[in-house]
């Protein structure tokens, strides 16, 4: 009996120590993720000069150099964009590069870091310290399951989702990411791809006198089942904040060129603009809410869902609950507790200058789609007029008819740039370095006529 008790005690101590070790290991993981999340969320749109080198070989043959390319590229509105070169030859080279990026995955230098650090989808494992390029760096391993990875490879033009795994090397002194490496996993044989490996190197650079952590180099290696190996190496220099002037850019997937300007950035691209997301997720046969509620009817509704950059994306659904009965001729026509559905049309992170420093703010596009009243569904449009607690302290509502629409920011509202809304769209301004609005906060809307 005593021996059994001693064994149990030893097991309990071992389990306690193991749990304690795991907890200690997870502490730097959380700090590193938070550090990189803060960096990604506070980095304004930027453009860099990118030198792209390409090589290929078959089997163990020596590498053969392919024509190089110099192009401007960066992050604009959360998208990885490449400036369209001025000559037909360079445009053809860029399309070859983008075709390989599209075949091997989603993006070349930006999208993976955002997926790993700005979502809760990846699982992290603490790794040992390693010597990398003469520096001692800490290593984290991670895995991104296929079901949540959004990692898409192209198979003859058809998207194929896959998971990936990799490692992150960080400076143990300041927890900043120095390198991110990933490899695709579970690739179907019909892709003709044996392996995909991508590495992104990060470094500090100064823009307008401010230090920013940006990609310094990226490397993509694609190995085919046939034995051929394709490699693209890119080096970034002369990075600067993106000036919102007109210019032809293409996405990292072979989309048609888009003009990136103050107007087009406001309207969004064909992929993520308000026009691309189904404003009403049901058929056009639904009756309009105007058949039930007159135009200009005020609505007080509770937003039930959080708006959080770690989980909210363009197209994310939003649910609302009516907080007060709406009566007509003493009869309740819209009862308290009725539900409405909407979606996020855009998420724009922008900056304004205050006291010689750059501050961050968000412009979040919202649109109501339907209202369910006693089992009947109505199409609806409404204009967001104001927000209530707990969001009041950091939010403002542009384009509303309320004279207090800017709230606490009435004295500096000229510093904010808000795009023109699409029909049925409203904007919520969030003055914060992070877009993290919890659920259950009040919103006030006004019914507007539904455009036919």
C-alpha positions in Angstrom: 0.0 0.0 0.0 2.8 2.4 0.9 4.5 1.6 -2.3 1.4 2.4 -4.3 1.0 5.7 -2.4 4.6 6.5 -3.1 4.2 5.8 -6.8 1.1 7.9 -7.0 2.8 10.8 -5.3 5.7 10.5 -7.7 3.3 10.5 -10.6 1.5 13.5 -9.3 4.8 15.4 -8.8 5.9 14.4 -12.3 2.5 15.6 -13.8 2.7 18.9 -11.9 6.2 19.5 -13.1 5.3 18.6 -16.6 2.3 21.0 -16.5 4.4 23.7 -15.0 7.0 23.3 -17.7 4.4 23.5 -20.4 2.9 26.6 -18.8 6.4 28.2 -18.7 7.0 27.2 -22.3 3.7 28.7 -23.4 4.4 32.1 -21.8 7.0 33.2 -24.3 4.8 31.8 -27.1 2.0 34.2 -26.1 4.4 37.1 -25.7 6.0 36.4 -29.2 2.6 36.1 -30.8 1.4 39.3 -29.2 4.6 41.1 -30.2 4.3 40.2 -33.8 0.5 40.8 -33.8 1.2 44.3 -32.5 3.8 44.9 -35.2 1.6 43.7 -38.0 -1.3 45.8 -36.8 0.7 48.9 -36.4 2.6 48.7 -39.7 1.0 51.1 -42.2 0.8 50.4 -45.9 4.3 50.2 -47.4 6.0 49.7 -50.8 9.6 48.4 -51.3 11.9 48.0 -54.2 12.2 44.2 -54.8 15.0 42.4 -56.7 13.7 39.0 -57.8 16.1 36.2 -58.9 14.9 33.0 -60.4 16.7 29.6 -60.9 15.7 26.1 -62.0 17.3 22.7 -62.3 16.4 19.1 -63.1 17.4 16.5 -60.5 20.9 17.1 -59.2 22.0 19.2 -62.2 23.5 22.6 -61.5 21.2 25.5 -61.0 20.4 27.5 -64.1 19.7 31.2 -63.8 16.6 32.7 -65.3 16.0 36.4 -66.2 15.8 38.6 -63.1 13.2 41.2 -62.3 13.1 44.4 -60.4 9.7 45.6 -59.3 8.0 47.5 -56.5 5.8 45.5 -54.1 4.3 45.8 -50.7 1.2 45.7 -48.5 -1.7 47.9 -49.3 -5.0 47.5 -47.6 -3.9 44.1 -46.2 -3.1 42.8 -49.7 0.2 41.8 -51.2 0.5 43.9 -54.3 3.1 44.2 -57.1 3.5 47.4 -59.2 2.9 46.6 -62.9 6.2 47.2 -64.8 6.3 49.7 -67.7 7.6 47.3 -70.4 5.9 44.3 -71.9 8.9 42.1 -71.2 9.0 42.9 -67.5 5.2 42.5 -67.3 5.6 39.0 -68.8 8.3 38.2 -66.2 6.2 39.4 -63.4 3.3 37.2 -64.5 5.6 34.2 -64.6 6.7 35.0 -61.0 3.1 35.4 -59.9 2.0 32.2 -61.7 4.6 30.3 -59.6 3.5 32.0 -56.4 -0.1 31.1 -57.2 0.9 27.5 -58.0 2.9 27.2 -54.7 0.5 29.0 -52.4 -0.9 32.2 -51.2 1.5 35.1 -51.4 5.2 35.5 -51.3 6.1 37.5 -48.2 3.2 38.8 -46.2 0.1 36.6 -46.0 1.6 33.7 -44.1 2.8 35.9 -41.2 -0.7 37.4 -40.9 -2.3 34.0 -41.0 0.0 32.6 -38.3 0.0 35.6 -35.9 -3.3 37.3 -36.5 -5.5 34.3 -36.1 -5.8 31.6 -33.5 -5.7 28.8 -36.0 -2.1 27.7 -35.6 -0.8 25.4 -32.8 2.7 26.3 -31.4 5.4 24.2 -29.9 8.4 25.5 -28.0 11.7 24.7 -29.6 15.4 25.1 -28.6 17.7 28.1 -29.2 19.7 27.9 -32.4 22.6 29.8 -33.9 21.4 31.5 -37.1 23.8 33.7 -39.2 26.0 34.3 -36.1 23.0 35.2 -33.9 21.4 33.1 -31.1 17.7 32.9 -31.8 14.8 31.1 -30.1 12.7 28.8 -32.2 9.0 28.1 -32.2 7.5 25.3 -34.3 3.9 25.6 -35.5 1.3 23.6 -37.4 -1.6 25.1 -39.4 -4.3 22.5 -40.1 -5.8 22.4 -43.6 -9.3 23.0 -42.4 -8.4 26.5 -41.2 -5.2 27.3 -43.1 -6.6 29.2 -46.1 -3.4 28.0 -47.8 -4.4 27.5 -51.5 -2.3 25.9 -54.2 -3.3 26.0 -57.9 -3.9 22.8 -59.8 -4.5 23.7 -63.5 -6.4 26.8 -62.3 -8.4 25.0 -59.7 -7.7 25.8 -56.0 -6.5 23.1 -53.7 -6.4 23.7 -49.9 -3.6 22.3 -47.9 -2.2 22.6 -44.4 1.3 23.6 -43.6 3.8 23.6 -40.8 7.0 25.4 -40.0 9.2 27.3 -37.6 9.6 30.9 -36.3 13.0 32.2 -35.1 12.9 35.2 -32.7 15.4 37.4 -30.9 15.3 36.2 -27.3 16.1 39.8 -26.1 13.2 41.7 -27.7 11.0 38.8 -29.0 11.0 40.1 -32.5 10.6 37.7 -35.3 13.8 37.3 -37.4 12.7 34.4 -39.7 9.6 32.5 -40.7 9.8 29.2 -42.5 6.9 27.0 -43.7 6.5 23.8 -45.7 3.3 22.5 -47.3 1.9 19.3 -46.1 -0.3 16.5 -47.4 -0.1 17.5 -51.1 -2.3 15.5 -53.4 -0.3 13.6 -56.1 -2.3 15.2 -59.0 -0.7 18.5 -58.1 2.6 17.2 -59.4 4.4 18.9 -56.5 6.7 17.0 -54.2 7.4 19.8 -51.7 7.0 23.6 -51.2 9.2 25.5 -48.8 9.1 29.2 -48.2 11.3 31.4 -45.9 10.8 35.0 -45.0 13.6 37.0 -43.4 12.7 40.1 -41.3 14.7 43.2 -40.5 14.4 46.6 -39.0 14.2 49.6 -41.4 13.5 53.3 -40.9 10.7 55.0 -42.7 10.1 58.7 -42.1 12.4 58.4 -39.0 10.3 55.6 -37.5 11.6 52.1 -37.1 9.5 49.3 -38.7 10.0 45.5 -38.9 9.4 44.5 -42.5 10.4 41.6 -44.8 14.0 41.8 -45.8 14.1 38.8 -48.1 12.0 35.8 -49.1 12.7 32.5 -50.7 10.4 30.0 -52.4 11.5 26.6 -53.5 9.1 24.3 -55.4 10.1 20.7 -56.1 8.1 18.8 -58.7 7.5 15.1 -58.7 9.2 15.1 -62.1 12.5 16.1 -60.4 12.5 19.7 -61.5 13.2 22.4 -58.9 12.1 26.0 -59.3 13.3 28.7 -57.0 12.5 32.4 -56.5 14.6 34.6 -54.2 13.5 38.2 -53.5 15.4 41.0 -51.6 13.6 44.1 -50.3 15.1 47.6 -50.1 14.2 51.3 -50.1 10.9 50.6 -48.3 8.6 53.6 -47.7 5.1 54.2 -46.6 2.7 54.0 -49.5 1.6 57.4 -50.8 -2.0 57.0 -51.9 -1.5 58.1 -55.5 -2.7 56.4 -58.7 -0.6 53.5 -60.0 -1.2 50.1 -61.7 -0.8 47.1 -59.3 -1.5 43.4 -59.5 -2.2 41.0 -56.7 0.0 38.0 -55.9 -2.6 36.0 -57.8 -3.1 36.5 -61.5 -5.9 39.0 -61.1 -6.5 41.8 -63.6 -4.6 45.0 -62.9 -6.2 47.4 -60.5 -5.5 51.1 -60.0 -4.4 51.8 -56.4 -5.4 55.3 -55.5 -7.2 57.1 -52.8 -10.5 56.4 -54.6 -9.9 52.7 -55.5 -8.5 52.0 -52.0 -11.7 53.3 -50.6 -13.9 51.3 -52.9 -11.9 48.1 -52.4 -10.7 45.7 -55.1 -13.0 43.4 -57.1 -12.1 40.6 -54.7 -12.7 42.4 -51.4 -14.8 45.4 -52.1 -18.3 45.7 -51.0 -19.6 44.9 -54.4 -18.0 41.5 -54.4 -19.5 40.3 -51.1 -23.1 39.3 -51.5 -25.0 42.2 -49.9 -28.0 40.0 -49.5 -27.3 36.2 -49.0 -30.8 35.3 -50.2 -32.9 35.6 -53.3 -34.3 38.8 -54.6 -37.8 37.6 -54.0 -37.7 38.8 -50.4 -39.9 41.7 -49.5 -38.3 44.9 -48.5 -38.3 46.0 -44.9 -40.0 49.2 -46.1 -43.2 47.2 -46.5 -43.1 46.9 -42.7 -41.2 49.9 -41.5 -41.3 53.4 -43.0 -38.0 55.0 -44.2 -36.2 56.9 -41.5 -37.5 54.6 -38.8 -34.9 54.5 -36.0 -33.7 51.1 -34.8 -31.8 50.3 -31.6 -30.1 47.0 -31.9 -27.5 45.0 -30.0 -24.5 43.7 -32.0 -24.1 40.2 -30.8 -20.8 39.4 -32.5 -17.3 40.7 -31.8 -15.4 42.7 -34.4 -11.8 41.6 -34.0 -8.9 41.6 -36.5 -7.9 38.2 -35.2 -11.1 36.6 -36.4 -13.2 39.1 -38.4 -12.6 39.3 -42.1 -14.3 40.8 -45.1 -17.6 39.0 -45.5 -17.9 37.9 -41.8 -21.5 37.7 -40.8 -22.9 39.9 -38.0 -26.0 39.3 -36.0 -28.1 42.0 -34.3 -31.0 41.9 -31.8 -33.7 44.6 -31.7 -33.7 46.3 -28.2 -37.0 48.2 -28.3 -40.5 47.6 -29.7 -41.4 49.6 -32.8 -45.1 50.6 -32.9 -47.4 51.9 -35.5 -50.8 53.1 -34.5 -50.3 51.5 -31.1 -49.6 48.2 -32.6 -46.2 46.5 -32.3 -44.9 46.0 -35.9 -41.3 45.2 -34.9 -41.0 43.4 -31.6 -38.1 43.6 -29.2 -36.0 40.5 -29.8 -36.4 40.4 -33.5 -33.1 39.6 -35.3 -31.2 41.1 -38.1 -28.2 39.9 -40.1 -25.5 41.8 -41.8 -21.9 41.5 -42.8 -18.5 43.2 -42.8 -17.8 44.9 -46.2 -14.3 46.2 -45.6 -11.6 46.5 -43.0 -9.2 49.3 -43.6 -6.3 50.1 -41.3 -5.0 53.6 -41.7 -2.9 56.2 -39.9 -3.1 59.8 -38.9 -0.4 62.2 -37.7 -0.8 63.7 -34.2 1.9 65.6 -32.5 4.5 64.4 -35.0 3.7 60.7 -34.4 1.7 58.3 -36.4 -1.4 56.8 -34.8 -3.5 54.0 -36.1 -7.2 53.8 -36.7 -9.6 51.5 -38.6 -12.5 52.1 -40.9 -14.8 49.1 -40.8 -17.6 48.8 -43.4 -20.8 47.3 -42.2 -24.0 46.5 -44.0 -27.4 45.1 -42.9 -28.9 42.5 -45.1 -32.0 40.9 -43.6 -34.5 41.3 -40.8 -36.5 38.4 -39.4 -39.8 39.3 -37.9 -42.1 36.6 -36.6 -40.7 34.0 -38.9 -40.8 36.2 -42.0 -37.6 37.4 -43.7 -37.2 41.0 -45.1 -34.5 42.5 -47.1 -33.3 45.7 -45.5 -30.9 48.6 -45.8 -30.1 51.0 -42.9 -27.6 53.7 -42.0 -25.5 53.4 -38.9 -26.0 56.5 -36.8 -24.2 56.0 -33.6 -22.7 53.3 -31.3 -23.3 52.9 -27.6 -21.4 51.4 -24.8 -18.9 49.8 -24.5 -17.6 50.9 -27.9 -18.4 54.6 -27.3 -14.9 55.6 -26.0 -12.9 54.6 -29.1 -15.4 54.7 -31.9 -16.9 57.3 -34.2 -19.5 57.0 -37.0 -18.9 59.1 -40.1 -21.7 60.0 -42.6 -24.4 59.8 -40.0 -26.9 62.6 -39.5 -26.1 62.9 -35.8 -24.1 66.1 -35.0 -22.2 64.1 -32.4 -21.1 61.5 -34.9 -17.4 62.0 -34.2 -17.8 61.7 -30.4 -14.6 62.4 -28.6 -12.8 63.0 -31.9 -14.8 66.0 -33.1 -11.8 68.2 -32.8 -9.5 66.1 -34.9 -12.0 64.5 -37.4 -10.2 66.3 -40.3 -7.3 63.9 -39.8 -9.4 60.8 -40.6 -9.8 59.6 -44.2 -13.0 57.6 -44.7 -14.0 56.2 -48.1 -17.3 57.0 -49.7 -19.8 54.2 -48.8 -21.4 51.9 -51.3 -25.2 51.9 -51.3 -26.4 50.3 -48.1 -23.0 50.5 -46.5 -22.0 52.3 -43.3 -18.6 52.9 -41.7 -17.5 52.5 -38.1 -14.3 54.3 -37.2 -12.2 52.8 -34.5 -9.4 54.9 -33.1 -7.0 52.2 -31.8 -3.9 50.4 -32.6 -5.9 47.2 -32.5 -9.4 46.3 -33.8 -10.7 44.4 -30.9 -14.3 45.2 -30.1 -16.0 42.7 -27.9 -19.6 41.5 -28.5 -22.8 43.0 -27.1 -22.6 46.7 -27.7 -25.4 48.9 -28.8 -25.8 50.3 -32.4 -28.4 52.8 -33.6 -29.6 52.6 -37.2 -32.1 54.5 -39.5 -34.0 52.6 -42.2 -33.2 53.9 -45.7 -34.9 53.1 -49.0 -33.7 49.9 -50.6 -32.1 50.7 -54.0 -33.7 48.7 -56.8 
